[in-house]
Amino acid sequence: MTVARSQSMLEQLEAEARDRGLLLRLQVGRPLGLWSLRLVVAQQGSSGNLLLLGEMKGSGFYGDDSLRTQLTLLGEQGGQ
């Protein structure tokens, strides 16, 4: 998958979330040879603050000729 294609897919996901009144943020990093991922879903509250609905973190690395991954669901609030 190319960077341009993944960028357009991310923009499409963010637009779909926005249409549903949600805020979606994805953070990807590459610290120390690991791949890291953080996904946050929030909704704007009535007083303008953000209400965290869910968060997921993941990491992956290459080892023994294979990709090893770990995903963790950090929290889920009582949303809709």
C-alpha positions as CSV (number, residue, x, y, z in Angstrom):
1,M,0.0,0.0,0.0
2,T,1.4,3.4,-0.9
3,V,1.6,6.4,1.4
4,A,-0.8,8.4,-0.8
5,R,-3.4,5.6,-0.7
6,S,-3.1,5.0,3.0
7,Q,-3.4,8.8,3.5
8,S,-6.6,8.9,1.5
9,M,-8.0,5.9,3.4
10,L,-7.3,7.7,6.7
11,E,-8.9,10.9,5.4
12,Q,-12.0,8.8,4.4
13,L,-12.2,7.2,7.8
14,E,-11.9,10.6,9.5
15,A,-14.6,12.1,7.3
16,E,-16.9,9.1,8.0
17,A,-16.4,9.6,11.8
18,R,-17.0,13.4,11.4
19,D,-20.3,12.7,9.7
20,R,-21.3,10.6,12.7
21,G,-20.3,13.4,15.1
22,L,-17.1,11.7,16.2
23,L,-13.5,12.7,16.3
24,L,-11.0,10.0,15.1
25,R,-7.3,10.4,15.6
26,L,-4.6,8.0,14.5
27,Q,-1.0,8.4,15.5
28,V,1.7,6.1,14.0
29,G,5.4,6.1,15.0
30,R,8.5,4.1,14.6
31,P,10.5,4.4,17.8
32,L,13.6,2.1,18.1
33,G,12.7,-0.1,15.2
34,L,9.2,-0.8,16.5
35,W,6.0,0.2,14.8
36,S,3.5,1.9,17.2
37,L,-0.1,2.8,16.7
38,R,-2.5,4.8,18.8
39,L,-6.2,5.2,17.8
40,V,-8.5,7.5,19.8
41,V,-12.2,8.0,19.3
42,A,-13.9,11.0,21.0
43,Q,-17.1,13.0,20.9
44,Q,-17.6,16.7,21.7
45,G,-19.6,17.2,24.8
46,S,-22.3,19.7,25.4
47,S,-19.9,22.1,27.2
48,G,-17.3,21.9,24.4
49,N,-15.0,19.5,26.1
50,L,-14.1,16.1,24.5
51,L,-15.5,12.9,25.8
52,L,-13.2,9.9,25.2
53,L,-15.2,7.0,23.8
54,G,-12.4,4.6,23.2
55,E,-8.6,4.2,22.8
56,M,-6.5,1.4,21.3
57,K,-2.7,1.1,21.2
58,G,-0.7,-1.4,19.2
59,S,2.9,-2.2,18.4
60,G,4.7,-4.5,16.1
61,F,8.2,-5.6,15.2
62,Y,10.0,-8.0,12.8
63,G,11.5,-11.0,14.5
64,D,12.5,-14.4,13.3
65,D,11.4,-13.5,9.7
66,S,7.8,-12.7,10.8
67,L,5.9,-9.7,12.0
68,R,4.9,-9.9,15.7
69,T,2.1,-7.6,16.9
70,Q,0.2,-6.7,20.0
71,L,-3.0,-4.7,20.3
72,T,-4.5,-3.4,23.5
73,L,-8.0,-1.9,24.0
74,L,-7.3,0.7,26.7
75,G,-10.8,2.0,27.4
76,E,-14.3,2.2,26.2
77,Q,-16.8,4.6,27.6
78,G,-20.5,4.2,27.5
79,G,-21.1,5.9,24.2
80,Q,-24.1,5.7,21.9
